[in-house]
């Protein structure tokens, strides 16, 4: 049973039989270590854990959903996966009789406990290879055939979804059967345009502002500071964030408006930044194919359309620089050519 943050948690929990296992659905590893997987012996414990989980924010991810499942009687835990080695252009079937813990720890501390077999995409995973791995894990008869089918299904899922990793951990042996107790899949974002499942997950992962940025055609990441950032070019933007951080100044965001940005795109980028309500907005444009006059026109339009816009510091240099500076000067706005001079002004504006 899936419980979402907006659901009536108490009503949903009443429909479940206990004891049960409560799992936060969040895109991180080591959920158990983070306390995000717990056994609830009754309804009250389940309510307690759900309440705690929904308040959690781990590695920048907020828990939005919780999975409640029946407990199973575990005789043994295994690990199994199909993963892509992009650099080697090979796939691997990876398995271990030491499931239930991070496979990286097993590989580091007990490398002999890891079974790895590689194969090409054109050959695919064969029954013989899957059976060989199963036998190395100690499986026989019906359990071996069941495991072979599990491996083949993992390969099928990998191909159909262009997955970089499809993993079951742990794969549990009960007193009578194999059960996939927990699983995860890593999808290739570059394949999203042809894979509806990947598109759907990407859409769900994006915040409101990230969706606005995607639709407008620029890159955006929310950060924790109070200085709004608009720059052009990922390298220039990252370099600016590094310099600000070294000086103890905290950016509110990463925003690369891109090369050749139109007036509309720059305007929408400023609109997004204004909505973050920063203490100051720092615009750093080094115009190559981006025209400084277009950027200046967008700045003026944004300032005219938004009341109570935050203070703005502008560094403008490059293509049509003279025209851009004239547009700003006509409105009584100064701009800097040297980025360090502009940063010094930012410090003055925010009182640093």
N, C-alpha and C positions, 0 to 999 in steps of 0.2 A: 504494500500500500504506500502511495506517495502522498505526503502532506506538504502543501505549499504554504508559504508565509501568510498569505491572505486567507487561508482556509480556517474554518472553525475547528481548531486542533482537538478540543475536548470531544466533540461529536464524532470525529473520525476515529480517535483512539478507542472510543466505546465499542466500535465495531470489530476490534481486533482481540484475538485470544493471546493471553500471556502465560509464560514468559516469552519475550521477543527481543530481537536485536534492533537497535535504533542507529541509523547511519545518516550522517549529514551528507548531502549531495553537493559536493564542492570540488572544483577542478584543481586539487592538490594531491600529492602523495602523502603517505604517512599519516592518514587520518586517525588511525588508532593512537599513534604517539601524541597527536594533537588533542586527544580526548574527544574526538568526533564520532567514535563508534562505542556504544555502550549497550549493555544488556539490561533491559527493564523487566523486573519480575512481576510488576503489576501496573495498573493504570496510572497510579500516582507517580511512580518512577518515570513512566513514559512521558507524562505531562511535564515533569521536572526537566528531563533531558531535552525535550523539544523546545521548551522555553529557553534553556541555556544555549542550545545550538543556534536558534534564530537570532540571538544577540551577538553571535560570534562573527568576527571579521579576521580571517587568517590569510596572510600573504596578499592582502589587497582584495580578497574574495569574501563576499558576504554570503552566508548560508541562506538560500532562498527556498530550498526544498529538503525534505527528510524522507528517507525510505525506512519503513518498518517491515521486518521480515520474520518468519518463523525461525526458531532455533533448530539447528540440525545436530544430531549426535555424530561427532567427528571421530573417526578412527585414525585418519592420517590426512595431512595437507600437502598438496603438490602445487608447483608453479608450472604454467605453460603459456607460451606466446608465439606469435609470428611477428617478426619485426623486419623492417627494411634498413639495410645498410646502403644509404644513398651513395656514399663515396666509392664503395666497392661494387655498386650495381648488382647486389645480391640480396636475397631474402634469407632469413635464418629462422629455423624452428628452435626454440630455446625451452628447456624443461629442467626441472629439479625436483627431487624428492623432499626438498626443504622449502615448502610453500608457507604462506601466511606471514612472511616477513619480506623486507625489501630485497629484491633480487640483487641489487648493487652490493649490499652487505655480504650476501652469500658469495658473490663473485670475487669480492675483495678478500674475504677471510678464508673461504673454502672453495677455491676455483674448481677443484676436482668434483664438487657437488653439482656443477653446471654441465648440462648436456647441450651441445650446439651442433646443428647440421645446416649447411648452407645449400641453397639451390637457386637457379635462375628463374626469372619470371616466365620465360618461354617453356621451361620444363615443368614448372609448377611443383607443388608438394605432392609427392606420390604416396600411395598406400604403403609401399615397401619402406620408404623413409620414415613415415609416421609409425609404422609397426616396429621398426628398429629402435626408435627413441623410446617407445612404450616398453619394449622388452628390457632396455637399459634401466628403466625406472622400476622394473620388477613386476610388471603386469603380465597376466596370463589369461588365456581362455576368453570368457565373455567380457571381463573387465578390460582386457587388452583391445578387443574389438570396439568397445565403447570409447576407449581413449583415442583409437585411430579415427573414429568418426568425429570426435571432438576436434582433433587436429585438422581434419579435412574441412570442417565447418569454419574453423578460424581462418583457414586459407581462403575459403569462399567469401567470407566477410571482408577480408583484406582486399581481395580483387574487386568486389562489387562496390566498395566504398573508397578505394584508393587510399587505404589506411596505412599510416607509417608504423603503427603498432596495434595489435589486438592481443589482449592479455587477460588470462584468468588467474587470479591469485587471491585466495586459495581455490584450487580445485580440490574438493573434499571427497574422500572415500568414507562413506558411512558403513554400517554393517551389511548393506545390501547393494549400494549403487554409488556412482560418481555424480556429484552435484557441483555446479559452478556457483560458489557462494558469493564471489565478488569478481568484477571484471571492469576493464576500462579499454578505451580505444582512443588513439591519437590520429586525427584526420589531417589531411594535407589542405591547408587553407588555399593553396594555389589551385586546387582542383574544385573550389567552391562553385565556379561558374558552370560546371557541368554535373555537380553532385548536389541534389536538393537537400540531402541530409546535412551535408557540411554547411550549406547556405543557411539552413535553419538554426544550426548550433551557433554559427557566427552571429546571426541576427540576435539570438538570445543573449550572447555574451557581451554585445555592445551596450554601452551606457547611452543615455539620451543624447549626451553631447557628442559621443563617438559616432552615433548614427547621423547627427546633423553634419559632422565633419565629412563623413563618407559621402553623403548625398551632395555636399557642396564641392567635393573633390580635393580636400586637403587632409593632412595627417594631424591627429590630435591625441594627446594623452594627458589626463588630469594628474596633477601633482599636488603637493601639500602646502606650497608657499602662497605668498600674497602678491607676487609680481607677475602680471599677465604678460605672456610672450607671444609676439607674432614675428616670424622670420621667414626667409625663403631659402630653401635648400636644407636637406636633412643634416648635412655636415656642418653648415653654418649654425643651424639651430642647436645642435648638440654641443658645438664648441662654445656657443654663448652660454648654455646652461652650465657647462663645466666652469667657465670663468666666474659666473655669478656664484656658484656653489663654493668655489675657492675663496671668494671674498665674503662668504657668510651670508649671501643674499639668496632667498629661497623662491624659486619660480613657482607660479601657480599652475603652469601647464607647459607642455611641449606642443607647439603648433607650427608646422611647416606648410606655408601656404602654396608652396610649389613654384616651379619655374614658369614664367610667362603667365602669371596669375592675372585673371581678369578683374575689372573693377567690382563685379558682383561677388567674386570669390573672396576678395580682400574684405569687402563689406560684411559678408556673412561670417568671416573669421573674427572680425572685430565685434560683431553682434554676439557671437558665442563667448568671447573673452569678457565682454561687459557683463554678461549674465553670471559669470563666476564671481563678480563683485570684488575684484582685486584692489589693493591699495594704489596700484600704479600699473599702467600698461607700457611695456617697452617694445617698440617696433624697430626691428633691425633688418633693413633691406639693403642687400648688395646686388644692384640690378645688373643682370646679364641679359637674359631674354625677358626678365621682368622689367617693366617700364616704371621708373620712379614717378612720372606724372600721373599714371593710372593709380598707383598706390596712394598718392597725395589726394587725388579726387575722391577716392573711397574713404579716406580718413575724414575729410571735410564732411562728406555726406553722413557718415556715421555719427560724427559729433553734433551735426544739426538735427539728427533724428532721435537721438537718445538723450533724455534728460538725466542730469546727475551722473554723467559719464565720469569715470575715474581720471585722475591726472595722467597725461600721456607724455612719454619721452620718445623722440624719433631720431633714428640714425638712418640717413638716406644717401646712398652713393651709387653711381653706375649709370646705366642707360637712361637718357632724358633726365638726368639729375638736375640740370639747371631749370628745366621746365617744372619739375616737381617741387623744387624749393620755392619757385615763384608762386605756385598755387598755394603753398602753405603760408608763405610770407604775406600774401594778399589777405589772409584770414588772421594775421597776427600770430602765427605759429612758427616757432624756431625749430630747426633740425640740425643735427650734428653730422659731421663727416667721419669723425674719429670715434670708434666704438667705445674706447675707454673714457672719453669725455662724456659720452652719453651715459655710461654706467655710473660715473661720478654724479651726474644729475639725478639718476634714479635713486642713488643713496641719499641725496639731499631731499628729494620728494618724500621718501618714506621715513626720513628722520634717522637714518643709520649713521 
